[in-house]
Every structure is written in structure tokens, then in C-alpha cells.
Amino acid sequence: MHNLSKSRLLSFRQCQLRLWNEVHRRDMKIEPDQSTQARFDAGTHVGELAQQRWPGGVLIDAPYWDVDGALRQTLDALRQTLDALRDPDCSAIYEAGFKAYRTSVRADIMLRVGDHQWELWEVKSVLNPKEIHAVDYAIQRAVIQQWAIDSNFPLQIVRGGILHLNRDYIFDGGALELQELFTEHDLSDTVDDYTNEVQNSFVDAAAVIDDANPPPILPGPHCSDPYGCPFLGTVCEIPPHDELTLLPRIGANRAEVWHSEGIHQLDQLDPNSDDLNVIQSRALRGHVTGELQVGNGLKKQLDSIGYPRYHLDFESTGSWMILQIGRAHV
């Protein structure tokens, strides 16, 4: 029998075929490129920094594939914590492992806040948590709570959410201020909004991976929302590019609305439409007219700077920024 994991449930949420492929066609998965791997590595580093925010905890270091080993270590750590309430070495658990609903999870950080009471925090190397992160947390919480029931173990999640990078933190060049580097996105009051979806996903996702045949899912916008599918170009066709999404910050949802209105090409859009912001209008106008678009007042602003001019450009990789400085002669 195949098992689920948090990442597989999130794949199911995006596309049933992606989940099926991850179980039955794993060898056809495209390995992450350097950019994607860099984001993964950055996320791992951020997770390690988050652990240092609450030093003295117990690390469950069983490999991710060793579910039984992680469960044994987690149980020992939990018992140790409950037996030694004043022992700071047992006040936090990192990478705790649990399994319920055929689903294994690893909790980034658990903090003891009382007898049998814990906080649960999922660490994300993002500045603004999104709904997918809330679902991520809801899955973790549901599995842990059910594991406690199945195991007759006294454990209660009383608070938690997403621990993410603080956009207002300013690094002074010295040691990182870990209390300032991170900020908490508390989901305690809203996590139950995802209960029905998560509970249904345990059942529906299990049915997908138990089926010997792949679900008949055609390529579409879901192939890249919220994440790019690693099976595109191997066992899945690459979906045709949606011309409408060439406009800045036009996602699949906005494009779908236009499609429902019979708009499928950029030439069908009006650059003066109230549905477009200034940047989108400018980009569309350049596409329609074929003329270079220059913002009003740009020449005046450039003239006021004088020479030499220095150009600062950046590319964002996850939450870490690569800066490039060059001398510009515009």
C-alpha cells in the first residue's frame, strides 16, 4: 500500500495527475535545476536558523524516508519533555515525525508551553505567507492531532501557524538577530476553515494513489499554479502558453475570467481599460502599437541625476536577493 505525505497532499491539491505520477512514475520526474535547488537550499538554511531561535531543543534527525524511526524518536522526545518540565533541553522539538490517515509529516518546530500543550510552527522562507502555506499547516496539525488520538498520547496544539521572514528586519552586518529575523503568522483562529478540505483530501488522495490507472487530467493553468510541475515534458504535455499572462502580474485566475468573456488574445484588450493598472496598460499599449513605451517624466528625472550614473539591479531567488551594480551610460 502506498502512503501519503504532506508534500503529496499539496501535489494532490494542485493536480491529481501530479500526485499519481509522484507515486507511480517517480523515475520520470525532472530533477530541479540550479535555481530551484538554490531555493530549496535557502529554505533549509532558514529552517536551521529558525531552530536557533529556540535553542536547547531536541532534533529528530531520522531521515525523512525513515518514518518509523522518526516516530520513535519523536515519542521519546515528547515523553522526555513531559517528564522533565523544567529541563530546557526538552522545551522544543525540531523535525518531529508523526503519521495518521496514511500520511506522514515532519513538524518544523514544536514548543512546549504547558502540561501536554504545544505550539506548532511551520517555517517558510517567504515574506508573505499564502493560502497554500495555511493548507500546509492545516495538514500538519490534523495529522498530529489524529496521531495523538490513535496513540492515546496527551498532546494538544494550542497555538501555531507560519514562522516566516520579517520584511522589516534590517541586517546591520553583524550577527543575525533571530528574534527580529522572523515573524509569526498566527493561524490559530483560522486553521479550522480548512478542516473539511484537509479531511476530504486524506480520503480522495488515497483513492488516487491506490488506482492503477492515472486520472484523466489535461494540461492547463494548474500545471504551474502554485508550483511548476516536474513531470511536464516527460509524461505530461506542456500546456500551450496563455498569451494573456504575458502582461505583468496577470495570473491564471484573471486570465480565466477574460477567457470566459471570450477574450483570448492581447489584441482583444483595451489599453485604457479600468481593469488594467498603469504598468499593464503601458505594456499592452507597447504590444498593440509596436512602439517603445517611456514613462512620463523619465527624461526629466534622468537629466536631474547627471553623470556618471550607477545602475542597481536585483534578481530575487526565494527570499534572498542577488544584487548587481554596474555603471550606466544612458
Number of C-alpha atoms within 10 A of each C-alpha: 6 10 15 20 20 19 15 21 23 22 21 22 19 20 19 21 22 26 26 25 21 18 17 17 13 13 11 16 17 13 11 12 8 9 11 13 12 15 17 15 13 17 19 15 12 20 21 14 16 25 22 12 14 18 14 15 21 24 18 23 15 18 9 15 9 11 16 15 15 24 20 15 18 24 16 13 22 23 15 16 23 20 12 13 15 10 13 15 15 23 25 24 27 24 22 26 26 24 24 20 16 14 20 25 24 23 20 23 25 25 20 23 15 13 13 16 17 20 18 26 26 24 26 21 22 19 16 13 16 11 8 13 18 21 21 19 23 25 26 25 23 19 25 25 19 15 18 16 13 11 11 9 14 14 18 18 19 14 16 23 25 24 24 23 23 17 14 11 15 11 11 8 6 6 7 13 13 16 13 15 19 24 17 15 16 15 17 15 10 12 18 14 13 16 16 9 14 22 15 11 17 20 12 15 21 22 11 18 25 15 11 9 11 15 16 8 11 14 16 15 17 16 21 15 14 14 10 11 19 20 22 18 13 11 12 18 13 15 15 9 10 16 12 23 17 14 18 14 11 13 15 17 12 13 19 17 11 16 13 9 9 10 15 16 13 18 14 12 18 14 21 14 10 9 11 17 13 12 13 19 20 19 16 24 20 15 16 15 9 9 9 11 13 10 10 8 8 10 10 9 10 12 10 9 9 9 12 9 13 12 11 11 10 10 10 9 13 17 16 14 10 10 10 10 10 10 11 11 9 11
